[in-house]
Amino acid sequence: MDDIPSSLQKIIQSKKSIKEIGIDKDLAKFGDTVTNFIYSLAKSVVLGKLDQRKVSRTILSTALKQSKMKIYAKTRSDAHGLADTAEALIGYMYCIGWSLESMAEILIEILKNYNLNDFKIEKLGAIQAFTHILTKIKNYLLTIFPS
């Protein structure tokens, strides 16, 4: 049997554009789990204790807009649709080989500058952290799928 990364790569190999990735409902569902896990992992490292938090659609939709990746969502998407696009992109990156640890490290780089014990400040930090990772994803994907 193939190893998991190459099996996942086969599943998503048909994707021909960033937009196609961004509007894929199955990738969004898969990416939801990846997104919540990498955030929980990053937050646990920053806090120095195990923690779990689901990432809100507001955080992800705002980060998608700030990273200038809204163009890869469905036209006239609401916050839920934009969050799905962010999750699909993160899920895709995992499928092509970005590790959970490496994605969490990208979030940690930003989150360590915020007080994650204060919900309002944590939200601001999470928006910045996800803007940061989505910008890195955009830059990487543009090398694979030039506009």
PEWOWO-V941189 format. One record per residue. RES is the residue in one letter. OMEGA is omega in radians with two decimals (999 if undefined). Layout:
<<RES:OMEGA> <RES:OMEGA>>
This chain:
<<M:3.11> <D:3.03> <D:-3.03> <I:-3.13> <P:-3.12> <S:3.07> <S:3.10> <L:3.12> <Q:3.10> <K:-3.13> <I:-3.03> <I:-3.05> <Q:-3.12> <S:-3.10> <K:-3.05> <K:3.14> <S:3.09> <I:3.12> <K:3.13> <E:3.07> <I:-3.04> <G:-3.10> <I:-3.11> <D:-3.09> <K:3.13> <D:3.08> <L:3.12> <A:3.12> <K:3.11> <F:-3.12> <G:3.07> <D:3.13> <T:3.13> <V:-3.10> <T:3.14> <N:-3.14> <F:-3.10> <I:3.09> <Y:3.11> <S:3.11> <L:-3.13> <A:-3.13> <K:3.11> <S:3.13> <V:-3.11> <V:-3.12> <L:-3.09> <G:3.07> <K:-3.12> <L:-3.10> <D:3.10> <Q:3.05> <R:3.02> <K:3.13> <V:-3.07> <S:3.10> <R:3.12> <T:3.12> <I:-3.07> <L:-3.13> <S:3.10> <T:3.13> <A:3.12> <L:3.11> <K:-3.09> <Q:3.12> <S:3.13> <K:3.13> <M:3.13> <K:-3.13> <I:-3.14> <Y:3.08> <A:3.04> <K:3.11> <T:3.14> <R:3.09> <S:3.00> <D:-3.10> <A:3.13> <H:3.13> <G:3.11> <L:3.09> <A:3.09> <D:3.12> <T:3.11> <A:-3.14> <E:3.11> <A:-3.14> <L:3.11> <I:3.09> <G:3.11> <Y:-3.11> <M:3.07> <Y:-3.12> <C:-3.13> <I:2.99> <G:3.04> <W:-3.09> <S:3.06> <L:-3.13> <E:-3.11> <S:3.11> <M:3.08> <A:3.12> <E:3.11> <I:3.11> <L:-3.12> <I:-3.14> <E:-3.14> <I:-3.05> <L:-3.10> <K:3.14> <N:-3.07> <Y:3.06> <N:-3.08> <L:3.06> <N:3.10> <D:-3.00> <F:-3.12> <K:3.13> <I:3.08> <E:-3.14> <K:3.10> <L:3.12> <G:3.14> <A:3.10> <I:-3.13> <Q:-3.13> <A:3.14> <F:3.01> <T:-3.13> <H:-3.11> <I:3.13> <L:3.06> <T:3.08> <K:3.11> <I:3.13> <K:-3.13> <N:3.12> <Y:-3.09> <L:3.11> <L:3.05> <T:3.13> <I:-3.10> <F:-3.13> <P:-3.11> <S:999>>
